[in-house]
Amino acid sequence: MSEKSVVVASVLKVKHVTVSADNSISAAIGFELEGGHDLELHLAPEIMLALEAMITAASTEQAKHQPMH
């Protein structure tokens, strides 16, 4: 079985998050990348749900390591 190639991009800024009212895509997320390029990801509803769950879990874990103010 061959390994999949991986695209690595350094994100400078999140440019926009657009949530769709129809079910063709759930959201489009735009990024500004190093080298003057932009990237726009179109996420199906089930992918958006998975991403939201991963970000929530990562945020919860990160909060455990942050000092309380």
N, C-alpha and C positions, 0 to 999 in steps of 0.2 A: 504494500500500500504506500503510495507516494504522499509526501507531506504537502500540505497546502502552503502557498506563498502567503506572506503577511505584509500588509501595507502599513507602514508606520508614518504618522504625520504629527508634527508638532503644532498643536492648536494654540493660536494667540488669543482668540476671542470667540465667544459664542455670539453670532450676529443676530439670530432670531430663532424663535420656536413658534411654529404655526400649527395649530390644532385644526384638523379638518372636520367639517360637519357631516361629510359623507363617509361611507365606509371603504372608499378606495385606498386611502391612507389614513392613518390615525394622526400622524404628525410629520412635519418636515422640520429638521433642525439644521440651521446653517452655521458654518464655522469659517473663520478666517485663519488660514494656515500660513506657516513660514514660507517665504519665497513668493509671496504675492498671490497665492492661489486661494480659492474658496472651495469649500466642500459642502454639499447639501445632502443630507441623509433623509430618505423617505421611509418611514416606518409603518408597517402594517399594525393594526390594533393589538394583536397578540405579542408582537415584538416590543411595542411601546409599553405594554403591561410588564413584560419581563425586565425591560430597562428600568422602569420605575421601581420595581421590587429590588433590583440590584443596587440602585442608587440609594434607596432607603436603608438597605442593610449596610452598605458602606458608610453612610452618614452616621448610623447608629454606632458602628464599630469605631469610627473616628472620634465620635463624641466621648467615648470611654477613655481616650488618650489625651483629651484636651483639659487643661486646668479650668476649674470653676471660677467664675468672676463674681 
